[in-house]
Amino acid sequence: MEKTTIILVTEPPYGSAISAEAFRSAMGLPTVNIKTKVILTGDGIFAMLKNAKPKETLDFGHMGEAFQMGEEFDFTTYVHKESFMSRGLSEEDLMSCEIIDNVQLETMLREADSILRF
């Protein structure tokens, strides 16, 4: 039976390597047959801001573009709705992504075999 791991990204995408390390973990886990789901919640949702320009301001790649590559690396990325709404953002402010609500988040966390928090 395939194991499932949730990578829970709660930290902002810039200012540290945390978000990048979450992405690296998401790329690697499927290679050892672990079903991988990345959930951006809390300040982690800022990775998916459509109009962010980290290359220009921080000389850093756009983490949202990295997380959108999930299909290529066999993981799925989700964004927690209540997290972006509580920060005054709407779905239109975000790059294309799968949105989950509190009930879906709770179910995914409960059903996971392991959770890695970044």
Secondary structure, DSSP 8 states (H G I E B T S, - for coil): --EEEEEEE-S-SSSSSHHHHHHHHHHHGGGGTEEEEEEE-GGGGGGGBTT--HHHHHS---HHHHHTTHHHHTEEEEEEHHHHHTTT--GGGB-S-EEE-HHHHHHHHHH-SEEEE-
